[in-house]
Amino acid sequence: MSTAASPDPQKEPERASGALLDVPVFALVRLGRLAHAVVRGAFADAGLSSRTHFVLLCLREDGRLSQRELADRVSMDRSDLVKVLDHLEHSGHLRREPDPHDRRRHLLSITPAGEQTLRRGEDLLTEATQQALAGLDAEQQTQLHRLTLQALATLT
């Protein structure tokens, strides 16, 4: 199990004031930031990246995508995504191919090496999720996920 329980394992996160935690969106943002730090830490401990995992996961799920489509799906700035894609292509985890219908763009797809790395990352993500939501039982975790998806549906 990863030891990345907080953004900086050497330092516990600062406590937010009760007034701030009374604001639901503040509490959600704070939970998101702390959970993201746990996920990043779990992947970093294994020499991997959560950002590359999410890119590969999206490519496995959605198939061949353009860089713009992928950036929108993974909610990543396009210039940041290019760096991730360059790394993944160089390491053999994804393939860039010309779009047969539009010569100006390329389509991205996951390779067998990317699939293997994705499987390793899935275990890390499960472990990090359990760590980040350890204060909730399984039913509460399911309910939190359902409510989060419901709230996201109204914003997207």
Rosetta blueprint (number, residue, H / E / L):
1 M L
2 S L
3 T L
4 A L
5 A L
6 S L
7 P L
8 D E
9 P L
10 Q L
11 K E
12 E L
13 P L
14 E L
15 R L
16 A L
17 S L
18 G H
19 A H
20 L H
21 L H
22 D L
23 V L
24 P H
25 V H
26 F H
27 A H
28 L H
29 V H
30 R H
31 L H
32 G H
33 R H
34 L H
35 A H
36 H H
37 A H
38 V H
39 V H
40 R H
41 G H
42 A H
43 F H
44 A H
45 D H
46 A L
47 G L
48 L L
49 S L
50 S H
51 R H
52 T H
53 H H
54 F H
55 V H
56 L H
57 L H
58 C H
59 L H
60 R H
61 E H
62 D H
63 G L
64 R L
65 L E
66 S L
67 Q H
68 R H
69 E H
70 L H
71 A H
72 D H
73 R H
74 V H
75 S L
76 M L
77 D L
78 R H
79 S H
80 D H
81 L H
82 V H
83 K H
84 V H
85 L H
86 D H
87 H H
88 L H
89 E H
90 H H
91 S L
92 G L
93 H L
94 L E
95 R E
96 R E
97 E E
98 P E
99 D E
100 P L
101 H L
102 D E
103 R E
104 R E
105 R E
106 H E
107 L E
108 L E
109 S E
110 I E
111 T L
112 P H
113 A H
114 G H
115 E H
116 Q H
117 T H
118 L H
119 R H
120 R H
121 G H
122 E H
123 D H
124 L H
125 L H
126 T H
127 E H
128 A H
129 T H
130 Q H
131 Q H
132 A H
133 L L
134 A L
135 G L
136 L L
137 D L
138 A H
139 E H
140 Q H
141 Q H
142 T H
143 Q H
144 L H
145 H H
146 R H
147 L H
148 T H
149 L H
150 Q H
151 A H
152 L H
153 A H
154 T H
155 L H
156 T L
